[in-house]
């Protein structure tokens, strides 16, 4: 068993770390006064050993596998590359797995920085949302060095349903971009379909029974239809995070001269929702904009 360090105990990361602690009985985390850290320690204090370190450098010095799940590129720069951070303390042959949805540039930059120190960095964004993290059935898409991929499969199996090696560094992030392009369009289509059904006064239970086993079936249909119908959006993946992801992928599409007209339009819808004060609601609230 490797000594495991985990950084980022938010909605997704906190659940992943809890699965690791149940499996390994021992993980390293940062000593912070954040609400999430305090809640995590309180919840799992009697279910395993939690080792606290003052800064990322100390955590890196005492970890052989480091896992992160933070907000964005700036967070990754902060925990990995600045003074007294992970790059300063990491040991040779350490494996780093980053679950953050971030830009292609930062993932490749981190890969190169750590490779120069004979450390293996993987960009490994996830899909499945809060429910997937809670149940331990996330989908993980991985970019990095293939000869170390088997270690990831064995080490992280307590919180994924699938883990797929996508190729060189950055390919995990590119795969997540494809995922978000598809998800955004599916949510918009589902929102329009449900809005149409409601205006035509169809019975929602009968409607879903009629279409869920046909070509319209999707994870969003299965998990979000009823809540969307009932205008409940206080769970799941937040609008502000989807907007961040769409900005990242649309910037990459611009660099590569790839047209994404529908995705660009849906990004505008999320911007409207956030301006209306719905930044923390679930992404399925695209239906709010329909009349």
Phi and psi restraints in degrees (value plus and minus 20) as a CYANA .aco file:
   2 UNK   PHI    -103.0   -63.0
   2 UNK   PSI     133.0   173.0
   3 UNK   PHI     -95.8   -55.8
   3 UNK   PSI     102.9   142.9
   4 UNK   PHI    -127.3   -87.3
   4 UNK   PSI     109.5   149.5
   5 UNK   PHI    -130.4   -90.4
   5 UNK   PSI     117.5   157.5
   6 UNK   PHI    -149.4  -109.4
   6 UNK   PSI     111.1   151.1
   7 UNK   PHI    -145.5  -105.5
   7 UNK   PSI     103.7   143.7
   8 UNK   PHI      90.5   130.5
   8 UNK   PSI      62.5   102.5
   9 UNK   PHI    -120.0   -80.0
   9 UNK   PSI      21.9    61.9
  10 UNK   PHI     -99.1   -59.1
  10 UNK   PSI    -176.1  -136.1
  11 UNK   PHI     -77.4   -37.4
  11 UNK   PSI     -65.7   -25.7
  12 UNK   PHI    -103.0   -63.0
  12 UNK   PSI     -73.5   -33.5
  13 UNK   PHI     -81.5   -41.5
  13 UNK   PSI     -58.2   -18.2
  14 UNK   PHI     -79.9   -39.9
  14 UNK   PSI     -59.8   -19.8
  15 UNK   PHI     -91.0   -51.0
  15 UNK   PSI     -60.7   -20.7
  16 UNK   PHI     -81.4   -41.4
  16 UNK   PSI     -66.4   -26.4
  17 UNK   PHI     -82.4   -42.4
  17 UNK   PSI     -54.8   -14.8
  18 UNK   PHI     -85.6   -45.6
  18 UNK   PSI     -58.2   -18.2
  19 UNK   PHI     -86.0   -46.0
  19 UNK   PSI     -60.3   -20.3
  20 UNK   PHI     -83.2   -43.2
  20 UNK   PSI     -61.4   -21.4
  21 UNK   PHI     -86.7   -46.7
  21 UNK   PSI     -55.8   -15.8
  22 UNK   PHI     -87.8   -47.8
  22 UNK   PSI     -55.9   -15.9
  23 UNK   PHI     -97.7   -57.7
  23 UNK   PSI     -65.6   -25.6
  24 UNK   PHI    -121.1   -81.1
  24 UNK   PSI     -36.5     3.5
  25 UNK   PHI      47.3    87.3
  25 UNK   PSI     -12.3    27.7
  26 UNK   PHI    -182.2  -142.2
  26 UNK   PSI      96.8   136.8
  27 UNK   PHI    -160.6  -120.6
  27 UNK   PSI     137.3   177.3
  28 UNK   PHI    -121.7   -81.7
  28 UNK   PSI     113.3   153.3
  29 UNK   PHI    -155.3  -115.3
  29 UNK   PSI     149.2   189.2
  30 UNK   PHI    -104.6   -64.6
  30 UNK   PSI     121.0   161.0
  31 UNK   PHI     -98.9   -58.9
  31 UNK   PSI      85.0   125.0
  32 UNK   PHI    -153.3  -113.3
  32 UNK   PSI     138.3   178.3
  33 UNK   PHI    -114.9   -74.9
  33 UNK   PSI      -6.0    34.0
  34 UNK   PHI     -88.6   -48.6
  34 UNK   PSI     134.3   174.3
  35 UNK   PHI     -79.6   -39.6
  35 UNK   PSI     -62.7   -22.7
  36 UNK   PHI     -83.2   -43.2
  36 UNK   PSI     -61.2   -21.2
  37 UNK   PHI     -85.9   -45.9
  37 UNK   PSI     -64.5   -24.5
  38 UNK   PHI     -82.1   -42.1
  38 UNK   PSI     -62.2   -22.2
  39 UNK   PHI     -84.3   -44.3
  39 UNK   PSI     -61.3   -21.3
  40 UNK   PHI     -83.3   -43.3
  40 UNK   PSI     -67.2   -27.2
  41 UNK   PHI     -83.3   -43.3
  41 UNK   PSI     -62.2   -22.2
  42 UNK   PHI     -84.0   -44.0
  42 UNK   PSI     -61.5   -21.5
  43 UNK   PHI     -90.2   -50.2
  43 UNK   PSI     -56.6   -16.6
  44 UNK   PHI    -134.3   -94.3
  44 UNK   PSI      -8.9    31.1
  45 UNK   PHI     -77.0   -37.0
  45 UNK   PSI     -53.9   -13.9
  46 UNK   PHI    -121.3   -81.3
  46 UNK   PSI     -12.0    28.0
  47 UNK   PHI    -133.9   -93.9
  47 UNK   PSI     -11.5    28.5
  48 UNK   PHI     145.3   185.3
  48 UNK   PSI     158.2   198.2
  49 UNK   PHI    -119.2   -79.2
  49 UNK   PSI     102.2   142.2
  50 UNK   PHI    -127.7   -87.7
  50 UNK   PSI      97.3   137.3
  51 UNK   PHI    -117.2   -77.2
  51 UNK   PSI     106.0   146.0
  52 UNK   PHI    -122.0   -82.0
  52 UNK   PSI     114.4   154.4
  53 UNK   PHI    -145.4  -105.4
  53 UNK   PSI     128.3   168.3
  54 UNK   PHI     -93.6   -53.6
  54 UNK   PSI     -48.6    -8.6
  55 UNK   PHI    -172.7  -132.7
  55 UNK   PSI     146.2   186.2
  56 UNK   PHI     -79.2   -39.2
  56 UNK   PSI     -52.6   -12.6
  57 UNK   PHI     -81.9   -41.9
  57 UNK   PSI     -67.0   -27.0
  58 UNK   PHI     -83.4   -43.4
  58 UNK   PSI     -61.4   -21.4
  59 UNK   PHI     -80.7   -40.7
  59 UNK   PSI     -63.0   -23.0
  60 UNK   PHI     -84.3   -44.3
  60 UNK   PSI     -58.6   -18.6
  61 UNK   PHI     -83.5   -43.5
  61 UNK   PSI     -42.8    -2.8
  62 UNK   PHI    -133.8   -93.8
  62 UNK   PSI      -1.9    38.1
  63 UNK   PHI    -150.3  -110.3
  63 UNK   PSI     124.9   164.9
  64 UNK   PHI    -126.9   -86.9
  64 UNK   PSI     -40.9    -0.9
  65 UNK   PHI    -151.0  -111.0
  65 UNK   PSI     100.6   140.6
  66 UNK   PHI    -135.8   -95.8
  66 UNK   PSI     108.9   148.9
  67 UNK   PHI    -141.4  -101.4
  67 UNK   PSI     113.9   153.9
  68 UNK   PHI    -148.7  -108.7
  68 UNK   PSI     128.8   168.8
  69 UNK   PHI    -170.0  -130.0
  69 UNK   PSI      67.4   107.4
  70 UNK   PHI    -138.1   -98.1
  70 UNK   PSI    -184.2  -144.2
  71 UNK   PHI    -103.8   -63.8
  71 UNK   PSI     -70.9   -30.9
  72 UNK   PHI    -178.9  -138.9
  72 UNK   PSI    -189.7  -149.7
  73 UNK   PHI     -77.7   -37.7
  73 UNK   PSI     -62.4   -22.4
  74 UNK   PHI     -81.6   -41.6
  74 UNK   PSI     -60.0   -20.0
  75 UNK   PHI     -83.3   -43.3
  75 UNK   PSI     -59.3   -19.3
  76 UNK   PHI     -87.1   -47.1
  76 UNK   PSI     -62.0   -22.0
  77 UNK   PHI     -78.2   -38.2
  77 UNK   PSI     -61.7   -21.7
  78 UNK   PHI     -87.2   -47.2
  78 UNK   PSI     -66.2   -26.2
  79 UNK   PHI    -101.7   -61.7
  79 UNK   PSI     -45.1    -5.1
  80 UNK   PHI    -122.1   -82.1
  80 UNK   PSI     -57.3   -17.3
  81 UNK   PHI    -133.4   -93.4
  81 UNK   PSI     -39.0     1.0
  82 UNK   PHI    -100.2   -60.2
  82 UNK   PSI     153.5   193.5
  83 UNK   PHI     -78.6   -38.6
  83 UNK   PSI     119.0   159.0
  84 UNK   PHI      40.9    80.9
  84 UNK   PSI      11.8    51.8
  85 UNK   PHI    -131.1   -91.1
  85 UNK   PSI    -185.6  -145.6
  86 UNK   PHI     -82.8   -42.8
  86 UNK   PSI     -60.1   -20.1
  87 UNK   PHI     -78.8   -38.8
  87 UNK   PSI     -51.9   -11.9
  88 UNK   PHI     -95.1   -55.1
  88 UNK   PSI     -46.4    -6.4
  89 UNK   PHI    -131.6   -91.6
  89 UNK   PSI     -28.3    11.7
  90 UNK   PHI     -88.1   -48.1
  90 UNK   PSI     124.3   164.3
  91 UNK   PHI    -119.9   -79.9
  91 UNK   PSI     135.6   175.6
  92 UNK   PHI     -74.2   -34.2
  92 UNK   PSI     119.3   159.3
  93 UNK   PHI      52.9    92.9
  93 UNK   PSI     -12.9    27.1
  94 UNK   PHI     -83.9   -43.9
  94 UNK   PSI     126.6   166.6
  95 UNK   PHI    -129.9   -89.9
  95 UNK   PSI     109.8   149.8
  96 UNK   PHI    -137.4   -97.4
  96 UNK   PSI     108.9   148.9
  97 UNK   PHI    -141.1  -101.1
  97 UNK   PSI      97.8   137.8
  98 UNK   PHI    -129.4   -89.4
  98 UNK   PSI      98.4   138.4
  99 UNK   PHI    -113.2   -73.2
  99 UNK   PSI     -18.1    21.9
 100 UNK   PHI     -85.4   -45.4
 100 UNK   PSI     118.7   158.7
 101 UNK   PHI    -103.4   -63.4
 101 UNK   PSI      91.3   131.3
 102 UNK   PHI    -158.3  -118.3
 102 UNK   PSI    -196.1  -156.1
 103 UNK   PHI     -97.6   -57.6
 103 UNK   PSI     140.0   180.0
 104 UNK   PHI     -81.2   -41.2
 104 UNK   PSI     -60.4   -20.4
 105 UNK   PHI     -81.6   -41.6
 105 UNK   PSI     -66.6   -26.6
 106 UNK   PHI     -88.2   -48.2
 106 UNK   PSI     -55.7   -15.7
 107 UNK   PHI     -85.8   -45.8
 107 UNK   PSI     -63.6   -23.6
 108 UNK   PHI     -88.6   -48.6
 108 UNK   PSI     -57.9   -17.9
 109 UNK   PHI     -80.3   -40.3
 109 UNK   PSI     -66.2   -26.2
 110 UNK   PHI     -86.0   -46.0
 110 UNK   PSI     -60.5   -20.5
 111 UNK   PHI     -76.8   -36.8
 111 UNK   PSI     -66.8   -26.8
 112 UNK   PHI     -88.7   -48.7
 112 UNK   PSI     -61.8   -21.8
 113 UNK   PHI     -79.8   -39.8
 113 UNK   PSI     -66.5   -26.5
 114 UNK   PHI     -96.8   -56.8
 114 UNK   PSI     -51.6   -11.6
 115 UNK   PHI     -83.3   -43.3
 115 UNK   PSI     -52.9   -12.9
 116 UNK   PHI     -86.3   -46.3
 116 UNK   PSI     -38.0     2.0
 117 UNK   PHI    -125.6   -85.6
 117 UNK   PSI      -5.7    34.3
 118 UNK   PHI      39.5    79.5
 118 UNK   PSI      21.8    61.8
 119 UNK   PHI    -137.4   -97.4
 119 UNK   PSI     125.1   165.1
 120 UNK   PHI    -125.4   -85.4
 120 UNK   PSI      92.8   132.8
 121 UNK   PHI    -126.0   -86.0
 121 UNK   PSI     111.2   151.2
 122 UNK   PHI    -140.1  -100.1
 122 UNK   PSI     108.1   148.1
 123 UNK   PHI    -104.7   -64.7
 123 UNK   PSI     102.1   142.1
 124 UNK   PHI    -161.7  -121.7
 124 UNK   PSI      41.9    81.9
 125 UNK   PHI     -81.7   -41.7
 125 UNK   PSI     139.8   179.8
 126 UNK   PHI    -143.2  -103.2
 126 UNK   PSI     140.8   180.8
 127 UNK   PHI    -155.0  -115.0
 127 UNK   PSI     128.6   168.6
 128 UNK   PHI     115.7   155.7
 128 UNK   PSI     -32.8     7.2
 129 UNK   PHI      46.5    86.5
 129 UNK   PSI    -190.0  -150.0
 130 UNK   PHI     -79.8   -39.8
 130 UNK   PSI     -59.6   -19.6
 131 UNK   PHI     -83.1   -43.1
 131 UNK   PSI     -63.7   -23.7
 132 UNK   PHI     -83.1   -43.1
 132 UNK   PSI     -58.4   -18.4
 133 UNK   PHI     -87.7   -47.7
 133 UNK   PSI     -60.5   -20.5
 134 UNK   PHI     -84.8   -44.8
 134 UNK   PSI     -63.7   -23.7
 135 UNK   PHI    -104.1   -64.1
 135 UNK   PSI     -30.1     9.9
 136 UNK   PHI      52.9    92.9
 136 UNK   PSI      12.9    52.9
 137 UNK   PHI    -147.1  -107.1
 137 UNK   PSI      26.8    66.8
 138 UNK   PHI     -93.1   -53.1
 138 UNK   PSI     138.8   178.8
 139 UNK   PHI    -123.3   -83.3
 139 UNK   PSI     104.3   144.3
 140 UNK   PHI    -134.2   -94.2
 140 UNK   PSI     111.1   151.1
 141 UNK   PHI    -135.8   -95.8
 141 UNK   PSI     104.4   144.4
 142 UNK   PHI    -140.2  -100.2
 142 UNK   PSI     113.9   153.9
 143 UNK   PHI    -141.0  -101.0
 143 UNK   PSI     119.0   159.0
 144 UNK   PHI     132.2   172.2
 144 UNK   PSI    -176.9  -136.9
 145 UNK   PHI    -105.5   -65.5
 145 UNK   PSI     101.3   141.3
 146 UNK   PHI     -83.0   -43.0
 146 UNK   PSI     -51.8   -11.8
 147 UNK   PHI     -88.2   -48.2
 147 UNK   PSI     -30.1     9.9
 148 UNK   PHI    -129.1   -89.1
 148 UNK   PSI     -19.2    20.8
 149 UNK   PHI     -83.0   -43.0
 149 UNK   PSI     -55.4   -15.4
 150 UNK   PHI     -80.2   -40.2
 150 UNK   PSI     -51.3   -11.3
 151 UNK   PHI     -85.3   -45.3
 151 UNK   PSI     -59.3   -19.3
 152 UNK   PHI     -83.8   -43.8
 152 UNK   PSI     -63.5   -23.5
 153 UNK   PHI     -77.8   -37.8
 153 UNK   PSI     -61.4   -21.4
 154 UNK   PHI     -97.9   -57.9
 154 UNK   PSI     -57.9   -17.9
 155 UNK   PHI     -96.5   -56.5
 155 UNK   PSI     -52.1   -12.1
 156 UNK   PHI    -124.7   -84.7
 156 UNK   PSI     -11.5    28.5
 157 UNK   PHI     -86.3   -46.3
 157 UNK   PSI     -27.8    12.2
 158 UNK   PHI    -100.1   -60.1
 158 UNK   PSI     -30.1     9.9
 159 UNK   PHI    -155.6  -115.6
 159 UNK   PSI      -3.1    36.9
 160 UNK   PHI    -145.1  -105.1
 160 UNK   PSI     132.3   172.3
 161 UNK   PHI    -115.0   -75.0
 161 UNK   PSI     -55.7   -15.7
 162 UNK   PHI    -164.3  -124.3
 162 UNK   PSI     125.4   165.4
 163 UNK   PHI    -158.2  -118.2
 163 UNK   PSI      99.4   139.4
 164 UNK   PHI    -141.0  -101.0
 164 UNK   PSI     108.9   148.9
 165 UNK   PHI    -100.2   -60.2
 165 UNK   PSI     101.6   141.6
 166 UNK   PHI    -124.5   -84.5
 166 UNK   PSI     -22.0    18.0
 167 UNK   PHI      97.9   137.9
 167 UNK   PSI    -168.4  -128.4
 168 UNK   PHI     -83.2   -43.2
 168 UNK   PSI     147.5   187.5
 169 UNK   PHI     -71.8   -31.8
 169 UNK   PSI     112.4   152.4
 170 UNK   PHI      79.8   119.8
 170 UNK   PSI     -42.0    -2.0
 171 UNK   PHI     -89.7   -49.7
 171 UNK   PSI     -44.0    -4.0
 172 UNK   PHI     -84.8   -44.8
 172 UNK   PSI     -65.0   -25.0
 173 UNK   PHI     -85.3   -45.3
 173 UNK   PSI     -60.1   -20.1
 174 UNK   PHI     -83.2   -43.2
 174 UNK   PSI     -57.7   -17.7
 175 UNK   PHI     -85.6   -45.6
 175 UNK   PSI     -60.6   -20.6
 176 UNK   PHI     -84.4   -44.4
 176 UNK   PSI     -53.4   -13.4
 177 UNK   PHI     -82.7   -42.7
 177 UNK   PSI     -63.5   -23.5
 178 UNK   PHI     -80.6   -40.6
 178 UNK   PSI     -63.0   -23.0
 179 UNK   PHI     -76.1   -36.1
 179 UNK   PSI     -66.1   -26.1
 180 UNK   PHI     -92.5   -52.5
 180 UNK   PSI     -52.3   -12.3
 181 UNK   PHI     -79.5   -39.5
 181 UNK   PSI     -66.4   -26.4
 182 UNK   PHI     -87.9   -47.9
 182 UNK   PSI     -65.2   -25.2
 183 UNK   PHI     -81.7   -41.7
 183 UNK   PSI     -65.9   -25.9
 184 UNK   PHI     -78.9   -38.9
 184 UNK   PSI     -63.1   -23.1
 185 UNK   PHI     -88.5   -48.5
 185 UNK   PSI     -57.9   -17.9
 186 UNK   PHI     -84.5   -44.5
 186 UNK   PSI     -63.7   -23.7
 187 UNK   PHI     -82.9   -42.9
 187 UNK   PSI     -62.7   -22.7
 188 UNK   PHI     -83.5   -43.5
 188 UNK   PSI     -63.6   -23.6
 189 UNK   PHI     -82.5   -42.5
 189 UNK   PSI     -62.8   -22.8
 190 UNK   PHI     -84.3   -44.3
 190 UNK   PSI     -61.5   -21.5
 191 UNK   PHI     -79.8   -39.8
 191 UNK   PSI     -64.8   -24.8
 192 UNK   PHI     -87.3   -47.3
 192 UNK   PSI     -59.7   -19.7
 193 UNK   PHI     -84.7   -44.7
 193 UNK   PSI     -65.2   -25.2
 194 UNK   PHI     -87.2   -47.2
 194 UNK   PSI     -58.5   -18.5
 195 UNK   PHI     -83.1   -43.1
 195 UNK   PSI     -61.5   -21.5
 196 UNK   PHI     -80.6   -40.6
 196 UNK   PSI     -66.3   -26.3
 197 UNK   PHI     -82.8   -42.8
 197 UNK   PSI     -59.6   -19.6
 198 UNK   PHI     -87.0   -47.0
 198 UNK   PSI     -61.4   -21.4
 199 UNK   PHI     -86.6   -46.6
 199 UNK   PSI     -49.4    -9.4
 200 UNK   PHI    -110.6   -70.6
 200 UNK   PSI     -15.4    24.6
 201 UNK   PHI      40.4    80.4
 201 UNK   PSI      20.3    60.3
 202 UNK   PHI    -100.1   -60.1
 202 UNK   PSI     131.6   171.6
 203 UNK   PHI     -96.4   -56.4
 203 UNK   PSI     100.1   140.1
 204 UNK   PHI     -86.6   -46.6
 204 UNK   PSI     -57.9   -17.9
 205 UNK   PHI     -83.6   -43.6
 205 UNK   PSI     -65.2   -25.2
 206 UNK   PHI     -85.8   -45.8
 206 UNK   PSI     -57.9   -17.9
 207 UNK   PHI     -79.1   -39.1
 207 UNK   PSI     -70.5   -30.5
 208 UNK   PHI     -85.7   -45.7
 208 UNK   PSI     -57.3   -17.3
 209 UNK   PHI     -83.8   -43.8
 209 UNK   PSI     -54.8   -14.8
 210 UNK   PHI     -93.2   -53.2
 210 UNK   PSI     -54.1   -14.1
 211 UNK   PHI    -128.5   -88.5
 211 UNK   PSI     -33.4     6.6
 212 UNK   PHI     -90.7   -50.7
 212 UNK   PSI     -38.4     1.6
 213 UNK   PHI    -122.4   -82.4
 213 UNK   PSI     -10.7    29.3
 214 UNK   PHI    -126.4   -86.4
 214 UNK   PSI    -177.6  -137.6
 215 UNK   PHI     -89.4   -49.4
 215 UNK   PSI     -35.2     4.8
 216 UNK   PHI    -103.5   -63.5
 216 UNK   PSI     -25.0    15.0
 217 UNK   PHI     -81.5   -41.5
 217 UNK   PSI     120.3   160.3
 218 UNK   PHI    -182.9  -142.9
 218 UNK   PSI     147.1   187.1
 219 UNK   PHI     -80.8   -40.8
 219 UNK   PSI     -60.3   -20.3
 220 UNK   PHI     -84.2   -44.2
 220 UNK   PSI     -62.3   -22.3
 221 UNK   PHI     -80.5   -40.5
 221 UNK   PSI     -64.6   -24.6
 222 UNK   PHI     -89.3   -49.3
 222 UNK   PSI     -56.6   -16.6
 223 UNK   PHI    -126.6   -86.6
 223 UNK   PSI     -35.6     4.4
 224 UNK   PHI    -142.9  -102.9
 224 UNK   PSI     -29.8    10.2
 225 UNK   PHI     -78.8   -38.8
 225 UNK   PSI     -71.2   -31.2
 226 UNK   PHI     -85.5   -45.5
 226 UNK   PSI     -61.8   -21.8
 227 UNK   PHI     -87.3   -47.3
 227 UNK   PSI     -57.1   -17.1
 228 UNK   PHI     -84.7   -44.7
 228 UNK   PSI     -62.2   -22.2
 229 UNK   PHI     -79.4   -39.4
 229 UNK   PSI     -58.3   -18.3
 230 UNK   PHI    -113.2   -73.2
 230 UNK   PSI     -11.5    28.5
 231 UNK   PHI      35.5    75.5
 231 UNK   PSI      27.2    67.2
 232 UNK   PHI    -135.1   -95.1
 232 UNK   PSI     102.5   142.5
 233 UNK   PHI    -157.5  -117.5
 233 UNK   PSI       6.8    46.8
 234 UNK   PHI    -116.1   -76.1
 234 UNK   PSI      24.8    64.8
 235 UNK   PHI    -182.1  -142.1
 235 UNK   PSI     154.6   194.6
 236 UNK   PHI      58.1    98.1
 236 UNK   PSI    -172.7  -132.7
 237 UNK   PHI    -105.9   -65.9
 237 UNK   PSI     100.9   140.9
 238 UNK   PHI     -94.7   -54.7
 238 UNK   PSI     130.0   170.0
 239 UNK   PHI     -76.1   -36.1
 239 UNK   PSI     -60.7   -20.7
 240 UNK   PHI     -84.9   -44.9
 240 UNK   PSI     -49.3    -9.3
 241 UNK   PHI     -97.8   -57.8
 241 UNK   PSI     -57.6   -17.6
 242 UNK   PHI     -84.2   -44.2
 242 UNK   PSI     -60.8   -20.8
 243 UNK   PHI     -81.9   -41.9
 243 UNK   PSI     -61.8   -21.8
 244 UNK   PHI     -78.2   -38.2
 244 UNK   PSI     -66.1   -26.1
 245 UNK   PHI     -84.2   -44.2
 245 UNK   PSI     -61.8   -21.8
 246 UNK   PHI     -87.1   -47.1
 246 UNK   PSI     -55.7   -15.7
 247 UNK   PHI     -84.0   -44.0
 247 UNK   PSI     -62.3   -22.3
 248 UNK   PHI     -80.3   -40.3
 248 UNK   PSI     -69.4   -29.4
 249 UNK   PHI     -93.3   -53.3
 249 UNK   PSI     -53.4   -13.4
 250 UNK   PHI     -90.2   -50.2
 250 UNK   PSI     -52.1   -12.1
 251 UNK   PHI     -85.8   -45.8
 251 UNK   PSI     -61.2   -21.2
 252 UNK   PHI     -86.3   -46.3
 252 UNK   PSI     -58.3   -18.3
 253 UNK   PHI     -87.0   -47.0
 253 UNK   PSI     -53.6   -13.6
 254 UNK   PHI     -87.0   -47.0
 254 UNK   PSI     -64.3   -24.3
 255 UNK   PHI     -79.6   -39.6
 255 UNK   PSI     -58.9   -18.9
 256 UNK   PHI    -112.2   -72.2
 256 UNK   PSI     -18.7    21.3
 257 UNK   PHI      37.2    77.2
 257 UNK   PSI      28.2    68.2
 258 UNK   PHI    -131.4   -91.4
 258 UNK   PSI     105.8   145.8
 259 UNK   PHI     -98.5   -58.5
 259 UNK   PSI     108.8   148.8
 260 UNK   PHI    -153.8  -113.8
 260 UNK   PSI      46.9    86.9
 261 UNK   PHI     -82.7   -42.7
 261 UNK   PSI     -62.9   -22.9
 262 UNK   PHI     -89.7   -49.7
 262 UNK   PSI     -62.0   -22.0
 263 UNK   PHI     -81.3   -41.3
 263 UNK   PSI     -60.8   -20.8
 264 UNK   PHI     -82.2   -42.2
 264 UNK   PSI     -60.1   -20.1
 265 UNK   PHI     -85.4   -45.4
 265 UNK   PSI     -62.9   -22.9
 266 UNK   PHI     -87.7   -47.7
 266 UNK   PSI     -53.7   -13.7
 267 UNK   PHI     -76.4   -36.4
 267 UNK   PSI     -60.2   -20.2
 268 UNK   PHI     -82.6   -42.6
 268 UNK   PSI     -55.6   -15.6
 269 UNK   PHI     -85.6   -45.6
 269 UNK   PSI     -61.9   -21.9
 270 UNK   PHI     -86.6   -46.6
 270 UNK   PSI     -54.0   -14.0
 271 UNK   PHI     -83.3   -43.3
 271 UNK   PSI     -59.4   -19.4
 272 UNK   PHI     -84.1   -44.1
 272 UNK   PSI     -64.4   -24.4
 273 UNK   PHI     -82.5   -42.5
 273 UNK   PSI     -60.9   -20.9
 274 UNK   PHI     -87.4   -47.4
 274 UNK   PSI     -59.1   -19.1
 275 UNK   PHI     -83.5   -43.5
 275 UNK   PSI     -48.5    -8.5
 276 UNK   PHI    -100.8   -60.8
 276 UNK   PSI     -23.8    16.2
 277 UNK   PHI      79.7   119.7
 277 UNK   PSI      -5.6    34.4
 278 UNK   PHI    -125.4   -85.4
 278 UNK   PSI      11.0    51.0
 279 UNK   PHI     -82.3   -42.3
 279 UNK   PSI     -50.4   -10.4
 280 UNK   PHI    -118.3   -78.3
 280 UNK   PSI     -17.9    22.1
 281 UNK   PHI     -98.5   -58.5
 281 UNK   PSI     140.9   180.9
 282 UNK   PHI     -84.7   -44.7
 282 UNK   PSI     129.0   169.0
 283 UNK   PHI     -80.3   -40.3
 283 UNK   PSI     -38.9     1.1
 284 UNK   PHI     -88.5   -48.5
 284 UNK   PSI     -26.2    13.8
 285 UNK   PHI     -98.2   -58.2
 285 UNK   PSI      -6.6    33.4
 286 UNK   PHI     -74.6   -34.6
 286 UNK   PSI     -45.3    -5.3
 287 UNK   PHI     -85.6   -45.6
 287 UNK   PSI     -40.1    -0.1
 288 UNK   PHI     -80.4   -40.4
 288 UNK   PSI     -48.7    -8.7
 289 UNK   PHI    -103.6   -63.6
 289 UNK   PSI     -24.5    15.5
 290 UNK   PHI    -116.4   -76.4
 290 UNK   PSI     125.6   165.6
